[in-house]
Amino acid sequence: MSSSPPSAATYEVPARPGRPPMLRAESATDPVVWVVQHRAALRATVAEHGCVLVRGLGLRDPAGTAAAFRVLSPHLMADKESFAPRQTYAVGLYSSSKWPQNQPMCMHHELSYALELPSLMLFACLGAPTSGGATGLADSTAVLDALPRRLVKRFERQGWLLTRTYNDEIGASVAEAFGTDDRATVEKHCRANAIAFEWQPGGGLRTRQRRSAVVRHPGSGRRCWFNQIAFLNEWTIAPEIREYLVDVYGPDGLPFNTFYGNGDPIAPDTVQLLNTVYEKHTVREPWQAGDLLLVDNIRTAHSREPFEGSREVLVAMTDPVHLTDCSPTIEVTNS
């Protein structure tokens, strides 16, 4: 592919069954210069296809990655309400979530439980694992269309409920999720973001937030299955880990769990159904060092597969939009 800017608004990317759209930047000598030249066409391609992988760009370090990311979008977001710890490399530049490498991170949309959420995700691979570790991708409109109508209608009426129990032993701590452990500041954030909260006797925090499970893409108007219902549900946790957590913290003390919006539990077979539909619509491409991946966070869900070896993938959340810009099917409440 030429290093000069393309004349077309978007790139023509060949169909690759089971794999995401991919471009090759074989002539790139300076990744940041290449991104400057190709920014408009890259963003247009993401808008058309929901994601695009750039191979051969040669991203090598956090500083160069941060510079390339800021060219693609100057609006890098701070990580708030994260469900797992991240390493911070620079303002708006993070490691991928710290998660056991032998366990999958199932399909989800980043911060789909927040009121302000990224509409674009940027990923850069600085070090590829020995095996596994792909970032799977799934079109949320296709997933929505494949789900049983009755199930979708219930979630449209009721939304979904996320409960979290913060402690210093598993998942993100209060300080990691909110950027502080000052109670007044945490409470102010919760009130401003429709999150019900309750401090526990030992100093832990429990929260509840009800959100819409189906939204409309603010750009295209497409209806999207947009949530983390399956990923953050207790039945997606490996059985032996779930049993341990329930034994130690009790059934109401899991680090996170999801429910129907009225508080009813979600059955294990429903969670399995959601994950099965996601898998049927997943495309994947093994990472190579230097890769750049752009993902429309509302149209496209992403996952992380188990891996062996060392894996270094940096992440930025960009182009924030408000949930109210996405035509939620329920009113946002904190109960």
Salt bridges, closest charged atoms under 4 A:
GLU48 OE2 - HIS49 NE2 3.64
ASP79 OD2 - ARG86 NE 3.26
GLU81 OE2 - HIS189 NE2 2.92
GLU110 OE2 - ARG86 NH2 2.72
GLU110 OE1 - HIS108 NE2 3.48
GLU110 OE1 - HIS302 NE2 3.09
ASP139 OD2 - ARG299 NE 3.26
GLU156 OE1 - LYS153 NZ 3.73
GLU156 OE2 - ARG223 NH1 2.53
GLU187 OE1 - ARG191 NH2 3.72
GLU234 OE1 - ARG242 NH2 2.70
ASP264 OD2 - ARG154 NH2 2.85
GLU279 OE2 - ARG284 NH2 3.25
GLU285 OE1 - ARG16 NH2 3.17
GLU285 OE1 - ARG19 NH1 3.37
GLU285 OE2 - ARG55 NH1 2.84
ASP291 OD2 - ARG55 NH2 2.59
ASP296 OD2 - HIS217 NE2 2.70
GLU305 OE2 - ARG284 NE 2.49
ASP319 OD2 - ARG43 NH2 2.38
